[in-house]
Amino acid sequence: MATMFSNQIRLEILKMLKHRNFGHLGGSLSLVETLSVLYDGVMHIDPKHPEDPNRDYFILSKGHAGPALYATLALKGYFDKSLLNTLNDNGTTLPSHTDKNLTTGVDMTTGSLGQGLSVAVGVSLGFKLQNKKNRVYAVVGDGELNEGQCYEAFIFAGQKKLDNLIVFIDDNKLQLDGFRKEVSDQGDFVKRLESFDFYAVRVDGHDEIEITKAIKDAWQIKDKPTAIILDTIKGKGVKEFENIASNHHMRFSETQHQILDRVILELEAEIND
């Protein structure tokens, strides 16, 4: 189930990448509903005070999905929406992978996969040691979990009982070089995370009601971090691009531009209806 806000995020992603003529489409579109839920009511944030020390933190460990986060931040007012058309330009504040030193609202520089999750765990531990109420939300990709560093972070988080940490695993079944099951099948993520002393649950990653419920359930869990496994479709929202091995990073042909034009018009009509 999508909302008006998720439609707006998806629209801005597509407009941004069409303008740029290339970019990380698949893994940006699979995250839209999760970002919609987090930034439109779940997280304690204030776009007018992005450095508020009492805010919740969001760490996009799969930093190549920056276009999705940029669209969300712009729509929430962290910066002017016109900046979205500068994605990947020389001198831009919106680089291909997220950079906290460049973009207002970005809490962690990521893109070297595996590192964002480790930082999220460290930030969560810091808040616990200070007896602070901040929560930390992190997103990792299913392909990213090929990195052993991620499992070191999971083990540490479980041992330290970081119940202020919620990790989303974007299980869109694909990674840079193909389908995950053909590259590195990691089995049942729920069982694996439970073995590391996590509370773990799988949800429809495109159903905002399910995502919201999973987060609110996680808030009630004590002495365990949470893993929410998002069952998603890579490229969600553009049928011709969904679940194809080439959709991790796309450079658009003339035909594909026409597809993007059609979907953009459809989303605009739905938003304005």
C-alpha positions in Angstrom: 0.0 0.0 0.0 1.5 3.3 -1.1 0.7 6.8 0.1 0.7 10.2 -1.5 4.2 10.8 0.0 5.6 7.6 -1.4 4.2 8.5 -4.8 5.9 11.9 -4.5 9.3 10.3 -3.6 9.1 7.9 -6.5 8.2 10.7 -8.9 11.2 12.8 -7.8 13.5 9.8 -8.1 12.4 9.2 -11.7 12.5 12.9 -12.7 16.0 13.2 -11.2 17.4 10.1 -12.9 15.7 10.9 -16.2 17.3 14.4 -16.1 20.7 12.9 -15.3 20.2 10.1 -18.0 21.6 7.5 -15.7 21.8 6.3 -12.1 21.0 3.8 -9.4 17.4 3.2 -10.2 16.6 -0.3 -8.9 17.7 -0.1 -5.3 16.4 3.5 -4.9 12.8 2.5 -6.0 12.7 -0.5 -3.7 13.2 1.7 -0.6 10.5 4.3 -1.3 7.8 3.0 1.1 10.2 2.6 3.9 11.5 6.1 3.6 8.0 7.4 3.3 7.1 5.7 6.6 10.2 6.9 8.4 10.3 10.5 7.3 6.5 11.1 7.4 5.7 10.4 11.0 7.9 7.7 12.5 11.2 9.3 13.1 11.8 12.2 15.6 13.2 14.8 13.2 13.0 18.5 12.5 14.0 19.6 9.0 14.4 23.2 10.4 16.9 21.9 12.9 18.7 19.0 11.1 21.5 18.9 13.7 19.2 18.6 16.7 21.2 16.4 19.1 17.9 14.7 20.2 16.9 13.7 16.7 16.7 10.1 15.5 19.4 9.1 13.1 19.0 7.5 9.7 21.9 5.8 8.1 21.6 4.6 4.5 24.4 1.9 4.5 23.5 1.1 0.9 24.6 4.6 0.0 24.2 4.1 -3.8 20.4 4.6 -3.1 21.1 8.2 -2.5 18.5 9.4 -5.0 15.8 8.0 -2.9 17.1 9.7 0.2 17.7 13.0 -1.6 14.1 13.0 -2.9 12.8 12.3 0.6 14.9 15.0 2.2 13.9 17.6 -0.4 10.2 16.9 -0.1 10.5 17.3 3.7 12.2 20.6 3.3 15.8 19.9 4.3 16.9 21.7 1.1 15.3 23.2 -2.0 13.8 20.7 -4.4 15.5 22.4 -7.4 18.8 20.9 -6.2 17.6 17.5 -7.2 18.5 18.3 -10.8 22.1 18.7 -9.8 22.5 15.0 -8.9 26.0 13.9 -9.8 27.0 17.3 -11.3 30.5 18.6 -10.8 30.4 20.5 -7.5 27.0 19.2 -6.5 25.9 18.8 -2.9 24.1 15.6 -4.1 26.8 13.1 -5.1 26.1 9.6 -6.4 26.6 8.1 -2.9 25.5 10.0 0.2 28.0 12.3 1.9 27.2 13.9 5.3 29.7 16.8 4.6 27.8 17.8 1.5 24.1 17.2 2.0 21.9 18.6 4.7 20.0 15.8 6.5 22.4 13.0 5.7 23.7 11.5 9.0 26.5 9.3 7.6 28.7 9.2 4.5 28.2 5.8 2.9 28.7 3.9 -0.3 31.6 1.7 0.6 29.3 -1.1 1.4 29.2 -2.7 4.9 30.5 0.4 6.7 27.3 2.2 7.3 25.9 -0.6 9.5 29.0 -0.7 11.7 28.6 3.1 12.2 24.9 2.7 13.0 25.8 0.2 15.7 28.4 2.5 17.1 26.0 5.4 17.2 23.4 3.3 18.9 25.9 2.2 21.5 26.9 5.8 22.1 23.3 6.8 22.8 22.9 3.8 25.2 26.0 4.7 27.1 24.7 8.3 27.5 21.2 7.1 28.5 19.8 9.1 25.6 16.4 8.3 23.9 17.6 8.7 20.3 16.8 5.8 18.0 18.9 4.8 15.1 17.4 3.5 11.8 19.7 1.8 9.3 19.1 0.4 5.8 21.4 -2.3 4.3 21.0 -4.1 1.0 20.7 -7.9 0.7 23.7 -7.9 -1.6 25.6 -5.7 0.8 25.3 -8.5 3.3 28.0 -10.3 1.4 30.3 -8.1 3.4 31.6 -9.9 6.5 31.8 -6.6 8.3 28.0 -6.5 8.4 27.8 -9.7 10.4 30.5 -8.5 12.8 28.2 -5.5 13.4 25.1 -7.7 13.9 26.9 -9.9 16.4 28.1 -6.9 18.4 24.7 -5.2 18.3 23.0 -8.3 19.7 25.6 -8.8 22.4 25.2 -5.2 23.5 21.4 -5.4 23.5 21.0 -2.3 21.4 17.2 -2.0 21.6 17.5 1.5 20.2 18.6 0.2 16.8 16.3 -0.9 13.9 18.0 -2.3 10.8 16.1 -2.7 7.6 17.3 -5.3 5.1 16.2 -4.3 1.6 15.6 -7.9 0.3 15.0 -7.0 -3.3 16.7 -10.3 -4.5 19.2 -8.6 -6.8 22.7 -7.1 -6.4 25.1 -5.4 -8.7 26.1 -8.5 -10.7 22.9 -10.5 -10.7 20.3 -12.3 -8.6 21.4 -12.8 -5.1 20.5 -16.5 -5.0 22.9 -17.1 -7.9 25.7 -14.9 -6.5 25.6 -15.6 -2.8 22.5 -17.1 -1.3 22.4 -16.3 2.4 19.3 -18.3 3.4 16.6 -17.1 5.7 17.5 -13.6 7.0 14.9 -13.9 9.9 16.5 -17.1 11.3 20.0 -15.7 10.7 19.3 -12.5 12.6 17.5 -14.3 15.4 20.7 -16.4 15.9 22.5 -13.1 16.6 20.0 -12.2 19.4 17.9 -9.8 17.2 14.2 -9.5 17.1 13.5 -10.2 13.4 10.5 -10.0 11.2 9.7 -10.1 7.5 7.2 -7.7 6.0 6.0 -6.6 2.6 8.4 -3.8 1.9 5.9 -1.9 -0.3 3.1 -2.0 2.3 3.4 1.1 4.6 0.9 -0.3 7.1 3.0 -3.5 7.6 6.2 -1.4 7.8 4.7 0.9 10.3 3.4 -1.9 12.5 6.8 -3.7 12.4 8.5 -0.5 13.6 6.0 0.1 16.4 6.3 -3.5 17.5 10.1 -3.1 17.6 9.7 -0.1 20.0 8.2 -2.5 22.5 11.1 -5.0 22.4 13.6 -4.7 25.2 17.3 -5.7 25.3 17.3 -6.7 21.6 18.0 -4.8 18.4 15.5 -5.3 15.6 15.9 -6.4 12.0 13.0 -5.7 9.7 13.4 -7.7 6.4 11.7 -5.8 3.6 10.4 -8.1 0.9 10.8 -5.7 -2.0 10.9 -5.5 -5.8 14.0 -3.9 -7.3 12.8 -1.2 -9.6 9.4 -1.1 -8.0 6.9 1.2 -9.8 8.3 0.9 -13.4 7.0 -2.5 -14.6 9.5 -2.7 -17.5 12.4 -2.2 -15.1 11.3 -4.4 -12.3 13.4 -7.5 -11.3 15.7 -7.3 -14.2 19.4 -7.9 -13.6 20.5 -4.7 -15.3 18.5 -2.3 -13.1 21.1 -1.7 -10.4 22.6 1.2 -12.4 21.0 2.2 -15.7 21.9 4.4 -18.6 18.6 5.1 -20.4 18.0 4.4 -24.1 15.5 6.4 -26.1 12.8 3.8 -25.5 13.5 3.7 -21.8 13.2 7.5 -21.7 9.7 7.1 -23.2 8.9 4.6 -20.4 10.1 7.0 -17.8 8.0 9.8 -19.4 4.9 7.6 -19.2 5.4 6.6 -15.6 6.2 10.2 -14.6 2.9 11.4 -16.1 1.0 8.6 -14.4 2.4 9.5 -11.0 1.7 13.2 -11.5 -1.9 12.4 -12.5 -2.3 10.2 -9.4 -0.8 12.9 -7.1 -2.9 15.6 -8.5 -6.1 13.6 -8.6 
